[in-house]
């Protein structure tokens, strides 16, 4: 894990972030006056790709799912056509 002093970290922040984002470095330590002060690490990765259909096949939608729409709308004070 490389250690950068504050001035070098400020001057090369984009490069340091690229290094942790790409996985070239697991973490980078930023030091102040030779003492470790902060740790630069990547955020947990977000799921990639489409999420549509993630629950496909896990449950069945009943045929009468819209049967109570008017009643629910009335509970919220809305008129259902």
C-alpha positions, 0 to 999 in steps of 0.5 A: 500500500503506497503512502503519499504526502498531502501535497503529492496527493492533492497534485495527483488526486485523479491518478490516485482515484484511478488507481483504486477504482481500477484495482491497481491499488487496494488502498492508498494512505495519505500522510501528513507530516509523515504520519498516516492521516487518511486512507483512500479506498474504492467504494463498494461496487454497484451492481452492473447491468440491467436489474429488470426481471431480477425477481422473474420466476420467484412469485406469481402475480394473481389474475385479480391483482387490479381488483381492489384498485378502486377501494385502495384509491378511495382510501387515499381520497382519489377517484378511480375512473 
